[in-house]
Amino acid sequence: MKRTSVLIALAIFCIIATGFSATTSASTHSAECHGCTSQNMANTAMQTTEQGTVFVFNKVSKDVKKYAVFTEFVDSDPFTKVTNAFIQPTPADLKDDYADWIDLVATAVAGAIDLPGDFPIATIAGALEDLQYFEGQLQFEYRNNNLAGFQSGLRALVRSWGSANIPFASFGSLIAPPRLTIRFSDGSSVEVEITSSYNATTGNYDVSVATTYANSALDSEGNPIPSSVSGLGWSGFSVTGSSMVLAEWIARAQAAGVPFLGPSSPPPTGGTMECEIHGEVIYCEVRENQ
């Protein structure tokens, strides 16, 4: 009778195991294990699922490994199962595109990305006056691959990611865009982050608007941008540039409540705007290039 019970139990386990395998063997997952050894990456794969395919990403080594994970039921009394991860050939384009993306991000983070010469905003002052417009223009440049190749790099990675049948739901957490320093034509700068999201309707990974960290704004000398006249930050401020550059800085100073000595319009040929304390009041003055 005991032998019959054991056989029945084993038969039930075979049915459960078969059903489990049939419903999950085709599943594909992604996981992170940055700075890990190959063994730790395999362990991560086994911790991710009991049955299916797992791609483990390691940005420190700029590597991707593909594992086939299987769970085997080895005993019925007590019920015992063992999970193993077996290394599989990783698509070469996925490995290359992931490594290229890591290199691209590292290069961008190490320095500033210069905006194209025809960008419609010349200074951080102009950007801060209308952040929505600035972010819209920045997204346009991104989509046209004018920001250090980020669009083409992301597009290549999305393509190889989809070819490997990895769910895009996890793409954003693994390939999170870093904060990038954007530099304007006058040398001023600000940090931005271009966010992305998975579109469940289209099945694509879309680039959305940029997020600007206004508190990171710096003038061309690397000084924080003054926010108001009351903070005395405009005292000693000076900028020289084209008519467009001066117009944006004049508008920014006026928005902060800084009065002007003489005309506040930029000279057609460019010039200099200087702000100093006169008595107990901060004033700015515009001078034409000589």
Long-range contacts (C-beta under 8 A, 24 or more apart in sequence): 6-76, 6-77, 9-76, 9-77, 10-76, 13-73, 13-76, 13-79, 16-73, 17-72, 17-73, 20-50, 20-51, 20-71, 21-51, 24-49, 24-50, 24-51, 24-52, 25-51, 25-52, 26-52, 27-51, 27-52, 27-53, 28-52, 28-53, 28-54, 28-55, 28-164, 28-165, 28-166, 28-167, 29-53, 29-54, 29-55, 29-166, 29-167, 29-170, 30-54, 30-55, 30-56, 30-57, 30-166, 30-167, 30-170, 30-171, 30-174, 31-55, 31-56, 31-57, 32-56, 32-57, 32-58, 32-59, 32-173, 32-174, 33-57, 33-58, 34-58, 34-59, 34-60, 35-60, 35-61, 36-60, 38-65, 41-65, 41-67, 42-67, 42-85, 42-87, 43-85, 45-69, 45-85, 46-83, 46-84, 46-85, 50-81, 50-83, 53-88, 54-85, 55-90, 55-94, 55-164, 55-166, 57-98, 57-174, 59-102, 62-98, 62-99, 62-102, 62-103, 63-95, 63-98, 63-99, 64-90, 64-94, 64-95, 64-98, 65-90, 66-90, 66-91, 66-164, 91-160, 91-163, 91-164, 93-156, 93-159, 93-160, 93-163, 94-160, 94-161, 94-163, 94-164, 96-160, 97-153, 97-156, 97-157, 97-159, 97-160, 97-161, 98-157, 98-160, 100-153, 100-156, 100-157, 101-153, 101-154, 101-156, 101-157, 101-175, 104-148, 104-149, 104-150, 104-153, 105-177, 105-178, 107-148, 108-148, 108-150, 108-178, 108-180, 109-178, 109-179, 109-180, 111-181, 112-181, 112-182, 112-183, 112-189, 113-147, 113-148, 113-180, 113-181, 113-182, 113-183, 114-183, 115-141, 115-182, 115-183, 115-184, 115-185, 116-141, 116-146, 117-185, 119-184, 119-185, 121-184, 121-248, 122-184, 122-185, 122-186, 122-241, 122-242, 122-244, 122-245, 122-248, 123-184, 123-185, 123-186, 123-188, 123-239, 123-241, 123-245, 123-248, 123-249, 123-252, 124-184, 124-188, 124-189, 124-190, 124-217, 124-218, 124-219, 124-225, 125-188, 125-225, 125-248, 125-249, 125-251, 125-252, 126-184, 126-248, 126-251, 126-252, 127-184, 127-190, 127-212, 127-217, 128-190, 128-214, 128-217, 128-225, 128-252, 129-248, 129-251, 129-252, 129-255, 131-212, 131-214, 134-212, 135-192, 135-209, 135-210, 135-211, 135-212, 136-209, 138-182, 138-192, 138-194, 138-210, 139-194, 139-207, 139-208, 139-209, 139-210, 142-194, 142-207, 142-210, 143-207, 147-180, 147-182, 147-194, 150-177, 150-194, 151-207, 154-196, 154-205, 154-207, 158-204, 158-205, 161-205, 168-198, 168-203, 168-204, 168-205, 169-198, 171-196, 171-198, 171-205, 172-196, 172-197, 172-198, 172-205, 179-213, 181-216, 185-245, 186-220, 186-239, 186-241, 186-245, 187-219, 187-220, 187-221, 188-217, 188-218, 188-219, 188-220, 188-225, 189-217, 189-218, 190-214, 190-216, 190-217, 190-218, 191-216, 225-252, 226-256, 227-256, 228-256, 228-257, 229-256, 229-257, 229-258, 229-282, 230-257, 232-277, 232-282, 234-258, 234-275, 234-282, 234-284, 235-275, 235-276, 235-277, 235-282, 236-275, 236-276, 237-273, 237-274, 237-275, 237-284, 238-272, 238-273, 238-274, 238-275, 239-272, 239-273, 240-270, 240-271, 240-272, 240-273, 240-289, 241-270, 242-270, 243-267, 243-268, 243-269, 243-270, 245-270, 246-270, 246-271, 246-272, 246-273, 246-286, 249-273, 250-284, 250-286, 253-284, 258-282, 258-283, 258-284, 259-283, 259-284, 260-284, 260-285, 260-286, 261-285, 262-286
